[in-house]
Amino acid sequence: MAMNDKIFLTGLRTECIVGIWDWERKVKQTVVVDLEMSFDIRKAAASDNIKDTLDYKAVSKRLLDFIGNSQYQLVEALTENIARVVITEFSVPWVRVRLNKQGAIRNSRDVGISVERSAEDYL
């Protein structure tokens, strides 16, 4: 498999319950997710057919639903589970997930987590 091929999805914005403080357990906060997913695109490039590639619209819809309904205390747990969903449900061999919880730290625009996971991590 050509592991250099990457499909990316940037700036996926949604709201969810995430945090450890009492107020964070009651108010949805905005998170922004960037994904980079390895996927061999050669078959799709040859066929020009959507069924031969990673359907990033389906990935986006699934993650918006997953994140929006999640209630993790830590962004670490949310980020790890986003990676798990992408790899296990969409047969992606490798993913980089960057989750940004904007406004979580005063005087900082961005704060968050970045993880890289492969299919072997979820065997």
N, C-alpha and C positions, 0 to 999 in steps of 0.2 A: 504494500500500500504506500502511496506517495504521502508521507507524513508532512511534507512541506505545504500541502494544500490546506488553506484555512478559510473558513467562512466566519465572518464576524457580524455581530449585532451590537450596536453601541447606543447607549443612552436610553435603555428600556426603563421607563419611569413608572412607578406605581406606589401605592401606599399600603402599609401594613402595620400591625402591632409588633414592635421590636424594641426591647430595652428592659432594664432592670428596675427602674424607678416606678413608683406607683402611678404617676401621671402618664408614663410611657405605656403602661398596661391598659390605659383607657382611651388614648388618642392615637389614631393612625398617623404614622410619619412617612414622609417621602423617602424612598430609596431609589437609587439609579444603578442599573446593572449593565455592565459591558461584558460581552462574551466573545471569546475567540475559540473556535471549534475546529479540530482537524477533521478533514473529510476528503476522501479521494474523489475529486471531481471529474476525472478523465472520462468515465462512462457517460456522465451527464453532458460533458462538453461534446462528445461524439454523437450522442442521440438527440441532444437539444430537447430533452423530455424531463419534466419536473419530477417524475417518479424515480429518476435515476440519481437524485441528489438529496441533500438534507433540506427539508422543507422548513426554512427559518421562520415562516409565518406560523407554522404549527408549534415550533419551539417557543416563539414569542407568546402565543395564546396560552400554552401550557404553563409557562413561567408566570405570566400575569395572574393566572388563576391560583397557582401554587403559592406565590409570594403573598398575594392579596388575602388569602385565607390562613396564612401562617401566623403563629404567635410565639416566636422564639424570644428568649431573653437576650441572647448574644448574637451579634452580627456574624460571629464566627460560625455558629450553628446554622444560621440561615444560608450563608455562603456555601458551606460544605454541602448542604442538602440541595441547593441549586445545582451544584456540580453533579451530585448523584442523580438527580432527575435527568439532566441532559445526557449523561453517559448511559444510564440504564434504560431510559425510555426511548432514546433516539439513536442508539447504537453508535455513539460518537466515541472514537478511541482515545481522545484527549481533549480536555477543555481548560481554558483559563477563564476564571470568573472574577470580576472586579465588582465589588459591591460598595457603593458610596452612600453613606448616611449623612447627607448634606445638612449642615447646621447643627450637628451633634456637639461640636466643640466651639465655644464662643471665640470669635476672632479668627476662625478657620473656615475656609470655604468648603473643603472636602475632608472627610475622614472615612476610613473603611478598611476593607480586607481584600486581598487578592490571593487566590489559590490556583494552583495547577493540579489537575488530577487526570489519571488515565484509567482505562477500563480495568486494569489489574487491581486498582485500589478498591474495587467494589465486587470482587469475586466472592 
